[in-house]
Amino acid sequence: MSLMPWLMTLILLAGCASAMPQIPATVLSAPAGTNAEINAQLERGNALFASRDWAGAEKVYREVVSFEPSMAEAHYNLAVALDHQGKQADARKHYVEAANLAPGNKVIWDSPVFHERTGGYGHNIERPSFQDPSHKGY
């Protein structure tokens, strides 16, 4: 009889855990042609991330974003590090910025946690943009 409440608790916890988005366990490297110093700094953040030092990785990724604000990978990595620390509101801003900076990056756009945090904006990367000159608008 006393086993039943524990069993129900475990079932409920398992159900809740499966409904939560899976925060990525990996981060992105700098794109080809990135400044060597920026690349080295991003890789330092990635090493901290790999060692599960989320706060250390966050600090380094924030530095990279301040030096290279147009690098989608840095924003994405920062968002993932923030997410691992439970800072979802701040993470959301950087997921959105990463997606805005890299509209065709499937790693960013296909990330389940991106869709969970932002609603995915219903964006279909296969559909032509209205800004595309070949798009007829109908």
N, C-alpha and C positions, 0 to 999 in steps of 0.2 A: 504494500500500500504506500509506503513512504518513498518508494522508487519512482512512482508515477509523476510527482511534481518535478523531480529532477529531469526525467525524460522529456516532459513537456517544455521545460526551460531550455534544454539543449536543442529541441526541435525548433522552438521559436528563435533562438539565437542563430541557428544555421540558416533559417529562412531570411532573417534580417541581413546576415552577412552576405548572402548571395544576391540580395537586392542592391547592395552598395557597389558603386563603380570600382573597378580594379585600378588602383593607382599604378601607373607604369613603373616597372622595376629598372628600366634602363633610360638613359638620356641620349641626346643627340650630340654628334661631333660637329665641329665648325665646317662650313662648306669649303670646297676647294677655292683657293685664291685668297683666303682670309689672312690678314696680317699675322705674322709669326707670333708676335707678343700676345695678341688677342687669342690666337689659337692655343698657345701654351696656357694662358689663364683659364680658358674654357676647359681644357683637359685637366687642369688642376682641380677645378670644380667637379669634373666628372669623377676624378679619383676619390675626392671626398664623398661624393654621392655613393660610389661603389662601396665605400667603407661604412655606409649608413650614417655619416655625419651630416645630417640634413641641414643643420644650422650653419655649419662651415661651408657647405656647398651653396646654401642660400647667399651667404656673404660674398663669395667669389662670383656667383652668377650676377648678383646685383652690380658688382664692379664691372663685369663684362658688359652688361646692359647700359651702364652709364657711359662707357667708352664707345660702345657700338650699338646704339639704340635700334638700328635697323636689322639686327641679326635675329631672325625668327628663332633659331635654335637656342640662343641664350634665353629668350623669353620663355620658350617651352620648358627648358631645363629648370629655370627659376620657378615656373608654375608647378612642376612636378615636385621639386624640393619643398616648396611651400605646402603643397597638398599633403606630403608625407608628415608635415608638422601640424596638420589640422587647420591650416590658415586658408580655408577655401575661398573666402572673399577676395583676398589678395591674389591667390592662385588664379582665380577666374579672370582677373584683369590681364594677367600675363598669357593665359591660354588664348584669350581673344586677340591680344596684340600679336602673338605668334601666328595665329591663323590669318590675321589681316596682312601680315608681312609676307606670308608664304601661302597664297591661296591654292597652289597646286601640290603642296607637301602632304602626301597621303599619310605619313606617320602622324603628323599633327592632326589633320582633319579626321582620320579614322580612329583616333584615340577614344576609347569608350569614356574615359573620364572627361575629355573635352566636351563630348556630347552631353554628358550628365551635368557638368558645371555650367555650360552655356546654352544648352538646348540645341546645340549644333547649328542654330540659325536656319535649319532646313536647307542648307546649302548643298547643291548638287554640283560637284566640281566637273562633271561631264557636260553640264548644260552651258552653252555659250553665255558669256557675260553681256549685259546690255551695252557695256562699254566697248565690246569687240566690234570693229568696223564692219565685219562680215555679218553681224547679227542684224536681222531685218526688223526685229521688234514685234513680231507677231507669231 
